[in-house]
Amino acid sequence: MSTYESYAEYYHDLTKYSPEGIASNQHRLDFDKQPSVFKEYPSQKKIDISYLLLLDRNPFSDVGIKPQKDFTNEEKYLAKLSTLLYFSYGITAIVPHAEKPFYMRSSPSAGGLYPSEIYVISEDYPGLEDGIYNFQVVNQSLAQIKKGKFKSGLLKATFDNPNINEAKLTLVLTGVFYRSSWRYQDRAYRRICLDTGHILGNIDVVSSACGFKAVLAGGFNDKSINEILELDEEEEQSLVVLPLIDKNNTVKDFPKALPSKLDKVNIKTPEGNRLIELHNRSNIEKFVNIPNIKIQSVEEKLSFCTKAQFDENKISFNWNKNLYTTLLKRRSTRAFSGESISKEELAALLDFGYHPELFRNETLDPNPDYFDASLIETFIAVNDVDGLEEGCYFYSKDGRYLRQIRFKNFREEIHYLCLGQELGYKASAVIFHTADLSKAVFKYGERAYRYLHLDAGHLGQRINLAAANLNIGVSGIGGFFDDQVNEMLGIPEHEAVVYITTLGVPAKNS
Ligand SMILES: Cc1cc2nc3c(=O)[nH]c(=O)nc-3n(C[C@H](O)[C@H](O)[C@H](O)COP(=O)(O)O)c2cc1C
């Protein structure tokens, strides 16, 4: 019998990286079994939405771009959807390769495996026949899966979420498990949710620029949504439902996240089955209210630590002008120079991540949806930031200040903790997104694991975009020695490290 209170905690423990575990892991990548990163619907009708993209050089066609003034009214509506999909998950770079080119997207992905798929369900949306579509990233088109009206099914599956009723378009983001588990085995579930969270970060900024409000509907009957999309549940399942309502309409009150069951069970699952087991256990069958509990921030326990306040942000992102160019140029930095960034720059990135309300006068949504961002805590290791002593800090989201918990330079340790990745050594600052897993599962059941990783990826993407905008280097890190991070940096033991974001000055030619 296991002593775990939830499957999520068991999964988390058994998918931790440790020096011994990595040394003894026999897994080798089998390139003959490498899955495609694209889903194909060979016999379905395809609707080309590529020509609606207003890019200086449209990568999907050699022909000149039709000026928007020539668009019909219906095309104008479809152009908004095409823009949203392209800048959220579309192809923004092509790397030539001997066998076939490698397509890079507007959203980052662990190992470039792109496990997420986006589906569009339309009803009464001008320019798009009612039905269900898969976003075909490879040529910026929509593959029509089914024609017809699906709102009543969606409403039932989302427990009558009133925002579904309001939306003429609903997006569903799914995870194709093997695309990521081919490389990362059971630990892939963490990265699938983080990757999908990054896409949510793009959707949050682009939808607003396109006139939509993306409303998270995290609590839904998984089986029903999977059935509507005709998914093979062994391979692919829904992660997020996202009605898009008109930006000027009021969002109807409905929980962004609902709990799933939490069974104290006799836990023992063979390796290789834990990813799907966790996902299946996180499924919701019926509506259950969120228990009325307040999770205390770890901050209270750190109130004795020295405080370093951030000044008011004076750095302008100029999103009104720079949003699309930032999304087009965003890339994960492959090498840092080791030079410093400034305290003001760090503060600006954190502000964009954690305080969207400060960007009210920009094009963006000042109040983007999270499942429950209060569950995520933030620790920052400062290697070289002008204006800040080196060490490890807790970041108070509410107070916009730091509390220094350790006083030393952690370059060597972070290099080791990030599995020897040079990015960790040369970064100026490293952000650790953490969560108290046992409290999170107490509130949201097994599904808490999904919400935490989606929210951490979403926060990570906002920091990515802010860094790309200011030409600061940035990369996510999904591989790290879990327990040793807490031990070495002084992060409280009960805070599970969910994700890492590295920041620094890009090395020349990186
Ligand atoms: C969840 C996640 C984890 C990642 N982990 C690492 C990592 O451990 N090391 C690394 O060098 N890059 C990491 N990356 C960056 C990816 O390698 C990168 O996104 C991918 O190669 C695509 O390139 P692009 O981001 O420039 O489009 C990660 C990205 C994500 C979203």
The ligand as a MOL file (V3000), in Angstrom:
LIG
                    3D

  0  0  0     0  0            999 V3000
M  V30 BEGIN CTAB
M  V30 COUNTS 31 33 0 0 0
M  V30 BEGIN ATOM
M  V30 1 C 8.1680 23.2670 -21.4160 0
M  V30 2 C 9.4630 23.5710 -22.1290 0
M  V30 3 C 10.6420 23.0060 -21.6920 0
M  V30 4 C 11.8420 23.3000 -22.3450 0
M  V30 5 N 12.9910 22.7620 -21.8640 0
M  V30 6 C 14.1690 23.0830 -22.4490 0
M  V30 7 C 15.3900 22.6030 -21.9060 0
M  V30 8 O 15.4070 21.8940 -20.9070 0
M  V30 9 N 16.5390 22.9730 -22.5360 0
M  V30 10 C 16.5550 23.7730 -23.6390 0
M  V30 11 O 17.6210 24.0840 -24.1640 0
M  V30 12 N 15.3950 24.2420 -24.1720 0
M  V30 13 C 14.2170 23.9290 -23.6060 0
M  V30 14 N 13.0450 24.4170 -24.1250 0
M  V30 15 C 13.0540 25.2210 -25.3550 0
M  V30 16 C 12.7470 24.3500 -26.5830 0
M  V30 17 O 13.8580 23.5540 -26.8890 0
M  V30 18 C 12.3440 25.2330 -27.7730 0
M  V30 19 O 11.1280 25.8410 -27.4640 0
M  V30 20 C 12.1880 24.4360 -29.0500 0
M  V30 21 O 13.4080 23.9570 -29.5000 0
M  V30 22 C 11.5670 25.3040 -30.1460 0
M  V30 23 O 12.3420 26.4620 -30.3830 0
M  V30 24 P 11.7900 27.9320 -30.2200 0
M  V30 25 O 11.3060 28.0880 -28.8140 0
M  V30 26 O 12.9580 28.8130 -30.5370 0
M  V30 27 O 10.6650 28.1310 -31.1830 0
M  V30 28 C 11.8430 24.1580 -23.4840 0
M  V30 29 C 10.6510 24.7280 -23.9220 0
M  V30 30 C 9.4700 24.4410 -23.2540 0
M  V30 31 C 8.1900 25.0730 -23.7190 0
M  V30 END ATOM
M  V30 BEGIN BOND
M  V30 1 1 1 2
M  V30 2 1 2 3
M  V30 3 2 2 30
M  V30 4 2 3 4
M  V30 5 1 4 5
M  V30 6 1 4 28
M  V30 7 2 5 6
M  V30 8 1 6 7
M  V30 9 1 6 13
M  V30 10 2 7 8
M  V30 11 1 7 9
M  V30 12 1 9 10
M  V30 13 2 10 11
M  V30 14 1 10 12
M  V30 15 2 12 13
M  V30 16 1 13 14
M  V30 17 1 14 15
M  V30 18 1 14 28
M  V30 19 1 15 16
M  V30 20 1 16 17
M  V30 21 1 16 18
M  V30 22 1 18 19
M  V30 23 1 18 20
M  V30 24 1 20 21
M  V30 25 1 20 22
M  V30 26 1 22 23
M  V30 27 1 23 24
M  V30 28 2 24 25
M  V30 29 1 24 26
M  V30 30 1 24 27
M  V30 31 2 28 29
M  V30 32 1 29 30
M  V30 33 1 30 31
M  V30 END BOND
M  V30 END CTAB
M  END
